[in-house]
Amino acid sequence: MKDVAVTADSKPSGPSRPDRSVNPTPPYDRLTVGVCPDQWGVWFADDPVQIPWQQALDEMAEAGFSVLETGPFGYLPTDPERMAAEVGARGMRVVAGTGWGVLHRPEAWPETERQFRRIAETHAAVGAEFIVHLPPMYRDELTGEFTDERVLTGDAWRTYVDNANRLGRIMKQDYGLQMVLHPHGDSHIESRADIDRVFTATDPAYVGFCLDTGHIEYGGGDCLELIRDYPDRISYAHLKVMDPQVVRQAHEQDWSFGIAVRRHCSVAPPAGAPSLPPVIDALAGLGKPLYLICEQDIYGCDPVFPKPNAIRTRQFLAAHGVGLR
């Protein structure tokens, strides 16, 4: 394993706050609730329409969260000592980082590996456990223009599988991090068929799965069926819900995912689908530790919206077993 200097303890070093992340009551005592910048409308490392990272971290802590997935690399400080200090000062701890990386084009591999190594070095040093691989979308997030083929076939698919295994092996062997693939609208992991294809082809020793409930819904999948069919592959989760009517219109009119978000496809529970309480119960029934990260795609939102919205979401989840009020 590559030597990674641990620059900070994974436990928060800042002011003491009540830890609402874990409900001590079985079977929910193995589910840990967390949050990420997406819940505050953040999609990019640097974008003037987004809330400044200091404000987002302050508000996450004020909303009662203590567990953090860091979001797009570069949004928070990338120096591990500073990241640990800023997160710890707010009574929080980092459990995961995220990265976008092209896997199906051989010429893109050097840059994908370089970027993921940078992310892994920072996150291993602050005590994280997971790296979430976000698949690049085949349509531009802002313009909706096609940038790639909808479906991977032939050599492109074989290269995708080989590089997913390769990247997962690097993350685990060199940094001690579990890589999880993330389904996403307008990506090559969107539908249930796409997910089945990935599970069949990749090595479970190196490639886990992030059960993103909202993107599975957007892709026409059923979260309860996935949990039942692939209990061993699900190692991390994002809790998100979608407005079914907007999703249906998006597919019927072939909107890009970015347009669907701007038309409010992503909503806060208990509105939207899937219904989260049965999903939470099914995840609890797996009997293994899982981080469940709150997300809502609200890029471009009014900066006063995220905090009260996130508080309501956290309280809703607490009422259904995930964390405490």
Summary of the structure (lengths in Angstrom):
residues: 325
radius of gyration: 18.3
end to end distance: 40.0
largest distance: 54.0
contacts: 1135
relative contact order: 0.16
helix: 40%
strand: 15%
